[in-house]
Each structure stands twice: as structure tokens, then as C-alpha cells.
Amino acid sequence: MSRRPIAAPDAPAAIGPYSQAIDTGSIVFCSGSLGVDPATGELVEGGVAAQAERALLNLGAVLREAGLGYGDVAKTSCFLADIGDFAAFNAVYARFFTDAPPARSTYAVAALPKGARIEIEATAVRPAGR
């Protein structure tokens, strides 16, 4: 098995000792994505919807760097600082995963890095020949 780190310049740099993603050749494991503006390194303003959109855009940048897209995502794990944000989060998430959305788990957690409201991690599968 190969193991290649992915570093997308259009996504925020890792804030700890981890890679944005690891590409094994057939599967890409993406680290949790926060609603952080890549230009400033700060959380975007506007609440959970704005953070969810930015987190998904950041995830998209990592997927593109690996030669993949949202349609290649097989599974996401989503973390909400407040389960009361579930409906607002779903509305944003549905815009990014339109056709055959991936399997998903969503958890309420006590806290997220940087005081974020949302974090999304993903596992994508590379189609044969890509």
C-alpha cells in the first residue's frame, strides 16, 4: 500500500501534527475540515451555516488536490458543537452532496478546535483509472 500525504494550497494548513489527507492510491482519508478561511487562518463569521459552507469548500480543495471531487466521497463523519444546528447544517451539506450522498454519521460533541461549530471528515474512493 502506498501512503502519500495531500497538502492543498487552497485549504487551511494543518493546525497540528497531521496531514490534510492521506492518499493510499485507492482510498483518500481526509482529516477533519473546519470552517476556517485559508487566507486568514481564522473561523469565518456567520454561524454554523457559514462555517459548514467553508468547511465543505476546504474539503473540496483537498479532494481536488487528490484528483477527486465530492462525488467520490463514500463516507463522512460530521461533528456539531450544538445538535440544535443539525437542520442548518443539513441545508448546507445537501448543496454539496446532491447525487447519491455519501454514508454519514453526525455527532454532537462538547467542543471543537478553535471554538468551531462544525467539523467534517471524509473518506473518498478513487475510481479505477484515476
N, C-alpha and C positions, 0 to 999 in steps of 0.2 A: 504494500500500500504506500502510495506517495502521500506526502503531507506538506502542502505549500501554504504559507501564510498569505492572506489577502490584505492589502493596505490600499484603500480607496482614497485618493486625494480630495474627493468631493464629499467625504463623510468626516465627522469629527474623529480626531486621533483618539486612540485608546487612552483612558484615564487611569490605567493600571497595567500590571504585567500580564497582558493578554493581547491576542490578535483580533482585529475586526472580524475576521473569519479564517477558517482553515479549509482548504480545498484538498480533498482526498483523491480527486480525479473523477469520481462518480457522484460523490456527495459533498456539498458545501455546508459547513456548520457555521452559522453566523452568530456572533456574540450579541448580547442584548443591546438594542438601539434605543437611545433616549431622544427626547425632543430638543436636542442641542443644536444650535446654529453652528455649522462648521467654521464660519468666518470668525466668530467671537468666542466660541467655546462655552457659551452661556445658554441656559434654557431659554427657549422662545417664550414670549409673553402671550397671553390669550387663553390660558387654562388648558384643560385636558384635550380639547379638540385640536388646538394649535400644536400642542406637544405631540399628539398622536400623528398628525399630518407630517410634522418634521421628522419624527422617528421613522415613519414609513418612507419618507424621501431619503433619509440617511441609509436605511436598509436597502433601498433601491440602488443607491450609489455603490454599496458593497457588492450587491448582486451583479451589477453591470461590470464592475472590475473583474469579477469571476467569469464574465461572459454569459450571465444568466439574467433572468427577469422575474417579476412577481409570479408569472405563470409556472415557473419551475419550483416554486416553494411547495413542499409537501406537508410541512408541519410548522406551526408557530406556537410559542408559549408567550402569553401576554400577562403582564403584571400591572395591576392598578393600585395606586395608593389609597383609593376610595372606591369601593364597589358601586357606590352611587353614581359613578362616572361611566358605568357599563354601557348605557344607551348612547351617550355622546361618543364614546369610543367606537362602538359598533358602527355608527353612522359614517365615521371617517374610514374605518377599516374596510367597510363594504365598497368604498370607491376605489380602493387599490386592488382588491381581490374580487373580481367580478365574475369570472367564469370558472366554475368548479373550484371554489375557495379551498384552501388547504385545511387539513385537520387542525384543530386548535384547542388549547387549554387556556383558560383565563383565571387568574388568581388575584385575590385581594391580599396585599402584603402590608406590613407595618410601615415600611419606609423604602424609598428607592434612592440611589446615588444622586447627589446634587439637589435633593428635595424634589425630584421629578414626580409627575403624576402618573406616568406611563413608561413601561419598558417592553420592548418586543424583541424576542429572539426567534430565529428561523433556521430550518433545515431545508435545503434545496437539493434537488436531484438533477444531475446533468443528463440530458437525453443523449443516447448513443450518437457518436459522431461529432459532438460539440466540445 
